[in-house]
């Protein structure tokens, strides 16, 4: 979708095309601004003012101008934005599906997908035990191409304006304990499952020259985390995939956004595969690694008590990325721990980050003496 001409259109002077929907307080932007709302702090400030109706993404030229000029006269229902979300059985995916499907202005048609449809009961309970016409539940296992093809068929020719790739799995253990099968399973969901899902819907977005792709990533895709080597490797791969794709999608007006979460109060950690600290497999490792792993689990427990975000905080970042006229490639939802926020994981040679992360988790003075 090309940028709109400002000549006679009544649009913002920079010709932004803004997301579709009815006038909502959370959607207000400042029409006098000359900067895009990619800074969330400014975006929130603009919401507190009166502003212009967010026109439909798909309106062009005079149509969009007419929509804006009609703000003072009336609020007219517009075509729904179609959103497909993977991994909706719990946590962020479930919460996002509920928020969009329950939107008072009925701006969204949500296809909430999950591997096991029996788990959809929790989603329906959050919506008062019913399935509104703004929501459809679909079975989708991102690791199964046949399941993905069936989900596409069930959409009956509808194509998502917004694709949210949220399905993911975790694996926490010393690397020596991670079987090849377990490692492949993590990559199959987190990397190949995401790529497979994007492949299914990208051609239609390119044809329309419009679309948004949001991917649930992690700060573990930016920085290595102890005893999460395989999980972090999958998220590093996901970051590279999406960043590379974002460059190619720019001429098609398709926006890619990685939402990088830290600790969040969801069932993700409960569902993640992890080594039992008292299990016989761990006891087969050297005593020092066993001690470090147990200390890391204690660190995680304390970190969740002190710093974990609520799901609603993370959902707000997703909603803002959906609504922003020019969403950023990366949104980090959590504030990184102080010793890590000041370091770039890759520079200058990575040694400072490794030392800082080690000291943050295990305390200073635990590393072996450096060799000359």
N, C-alpha and C positions, 0 to 999 in steps of 0.2 A: 504494500500500500504506500503510495507516494505521499510526500508531504503536500498539504493542501495549499493552494495559492491564497494569499491574503487579499487579493484584489476583489473588492466587493463581496467578500465572504462573511464579514462580520466576525471572523475568528480572531484569536490572539495574534498580535503582530508577528510572532515568529511562526505562525501557521501550524501550531501543534495539533495533532489529532489526539483527542483525549478518549479515555475509555467510555463505553456506552453506559447508560443507566439514567435513572431519575435523579432529581435533585435530592441529595442527602447531606446532612451537616458534615459527615465525615469525608465527603467527596469534594468539598468546595476548594477551588483554587483561586488565586489572585489574578484576575485578568490583566492587571497593570504590570505584573512582573515581567522581566525580560530574561529570567533564568528558569530552566526546567526544574520541576519539583523532584529532583533525585536526592535531595538532602531531606532526610525524614524529619529532622527538627523543624526545618522551614515548612515542610509539608503539613506538619501538625499545627503549626502556627497559622497557616493559611486557612485551615479548617475552622478556626475560631472566628473568621470574618465572613461577611456575606460575599458572594461571588457569582460565578457563572455556572450555568448548567453544564454538566459533563456531557458532551454530545456523543452520539453513537460512533463507535470505532469505524463503522462501515460507511458512514455518511461522507460524501465528498462534495467539494465546491459549494454551489449555491444551497444544496440540501443542508450541509452543516451550518452555513450561515443563517439559514432560516431557523434551524433548531436553536441557535444561540439567541437570535433576535426575539424568539418567542418566550424567553425566560420569564420576563415580567408579566406576560399574559396568562400563561398556564403551564402545567406540567403534564406532558403527554406520554403515555406508556410507549415504550420502544421495544424492539425485538430483543428477546432474551439473549444473554451471552451464554454460550454453551461451554461448560467446564467439565473435563474428565479428570478424575483424581484416582490414582492407584494407591493401594495400601490404606483402605478406609475402615478396616475392622477395629482400629483403636487409635489412640493418641492424636497426632497432628492431622492425619488424613481424615479421621472421624470428625474431629472438631471443625476442620475447614469445610467439610461437606455439610455439616449442620448449619454453620454460620451462613453459607451461601444459599442453601436451600430454604432457610427460614428468613431470608431477607424480606423485610416488610414490603418493599416495592416490587418484589417478584422479578428481579432483573436477571436472575440466573436460572439456567436449566443445568442441573448437576447430575452427571453420571458418576456415581460412587462405586468403585470397583474393589473387590477383595477376592482372595483366593478361595475362601470358604464362606459362602453366602449365609450359612447358619449364624455367623458372627455379625450379620447385619441387624440382628435384633437390638443390639445396644444402640446402634445409630437411630433406629426407629423409635426406641424409647426416648431418646433425647429430643425427638420431634413430636412427642406426645402420643406415641404408639401408632402413628399413621404415616403413610408415605404420600406426601403432597405431590401435586403435579409438577413441582419444581425439582423433583428428585426421582431418579431411577437407579436401582441397584443392579449391578452387573457382576457376574463371575468373571474374574480375570486373574490368571496366574502368569506373571510376567516372565517366568522361566519356560513357559510352554507356548510355542508359536501357534499351535492350534487353538489354544484358549484365547489368545490375543485376536486371532482371525474371527473367532466366534463372537467376541465382544464387539468388534467392528461391525459385523453383520447385524447384531442386535440393535445397534444405533440407527439402523434403517436410513442410511444416507446422511445422517447428521454428522457434522464435523466439528470438533472442539475449537472454539476460539482461544481457549486457555487450556493447556495441558499441564497437569501437575503430577510429576513423577515422584511419588512419595514412598513407594515400597522399598524397604530396606531391611537388612538383617545385620546382626553384630556377632563378633567372635572375640572373646577375651581369654587369653591363655598364653603361657610361654610358648614361643614358636616351636620348640622341640615337641610339644604335645599336640600340635595342629596337624591332623592328617591331611593328605592331599585332597581327599574327598571333602573334608570340611572347608578347606581353603577354596576349592572350586565352587562350593555351594554359595559362599559369600560373594564371589565375583559374579556368579550366575545371576543373582538377584540385583546386587548393587550396581554392576557395570553393564553386563549383557542385557539384563532385564530392562534397564533404563534405555539403553541404545535401541533395543528391539521395539519398545513402546514409541519412542520418538520416530523411528523409521515408519511405523504404521500410520502416523498422522501427519508427518511432515509434508508429503506431497500435496495434500489438500491445502495446507497453510501456504505453501509456496504458490499454488495456483491462485489463491485469493490475495496473495501478497499482504498477508496480515496474520498475526497470531502471537501468542505468548507461551513460552515454555518455562515453567518453574520446576526446579529440581531440588529436592531435599538433600543437602549435603551436610557437612559437619566441619567444625574446627579441626577435626581429625583428618580432613582433606587438605589442610594448610600446614599442620604441624604434627610431627610424630608424637604418639602417646604410648607410654610404656605398656607392654603386654597387650597392645591392640595393633600389632604389626600388620596382620592380614586385613583387618577392618580399615585401618588407615591407608594401606596400599590400595584397597578398592576405592576409597574416597579420593585419594590422589589421582587415580585413573579417571574417576568421574569428573573431577575438576578439569583435567586436561581435555577430556572429550568435549565437555560443554564450552570451555573457553575457545577451543578450536572451531567448534560448530558456530559459535556466536559471530565469529568473523565472517564466515560464509553466509550467514543468514541476514547480515546487515542490509544488503541490497533488497531483500525481500520484505523488509519491515517486520521481521519476526524477532521478537525480543527474548533473549535467554537470560534467566536469573537463577543463580545458585543461592539458596538460602542455607547459610552455614550455622548450624545450631551447636550450642554447647550442651551442658547437662540440662535435661528437661524432665519434668515430672510426668512421665508416661510409663507404659509397660514395656518400653523398648529394652531396657536393661534386664528386666525379668525374662523377656523372651529370648534375649541373646544367649548364644551358646558360650559357656564359660567353664573353665577348669575348676573342679571342686578343690578348694584349698586343703581339704582333709582326705582327698581321694588317693587311691593307691597309685594312680598314674603320676601325680605330682610327687609323691614320695620317691619315685624312681629317679627324680632329678637331683642335682647337687643341692646341698643344704642351703647354700647362699641364694640360689635362685628361688628356692621355696620361700625363704624368709622375705626376699624382695617382693614376691608375688603377694604374700599375705599382707605385707605393709601397704602395697598398692591398693588392695581391696579396702583396707581401712581408710586410706586416703580418699578413695572414691566415695565411700559412705559419708565421710565428713564433708566432702565437696558438694554432694547432693543436698546435705542439710544446710550448708552455708550459701550456696550459689545457684542451685538449680532453678530454672525458670518455670513458671506455670505455662500450660499449653496456650492459654489466651494471649500471653505476651508474644509468643512465637507466631500465633495466628495473625496478629496485627501486622507483622512484617510481610506475611504472605498477602494479606489484603491490600497493603499499601503497594506492593509490587504489581498486583493486578490492576490497581487504579492509577498508578503513576503514568504520566504521559511518556516518559523515557526512563524506564526502570533500569537500575544499575545491573551490571553483571553479577556482582557479589553483594550479599547482605549478611553480615555477621549479627546474629540475634543477641549474643551474650557478650558481656565485657570479659576480655581475656584476663587471667590473673596478672597482677602487676609485673612480676618479673618476666613474663613472657610477652606481654603486649608491646614492650619496648624493643623486642628483637625480631628481626626478619629471619624466618626459618632457614633461608638459603644463604645468608650472608654474614660476614664476608666468606667464611669457609664452613659455617655451620657449627663450629665448636662451641661458640658462646651459647647457642640455643640448647645444645645437648647438655651442657653444664647447668644451665639455668633450669631446664626441665627436671634434671636429676635432683638438683637441690630442692626444687619446689615439691617434688613428690616424696623423696626419701630423706631429705635433709642434707646439709653440707658435710663434707668430710668423709663420705661413704665410698667415693670412687677410688679405684686403685691409683697408685702413684703414677703420674705420667712419665713415660720413658723419654730420655733425651733423643 
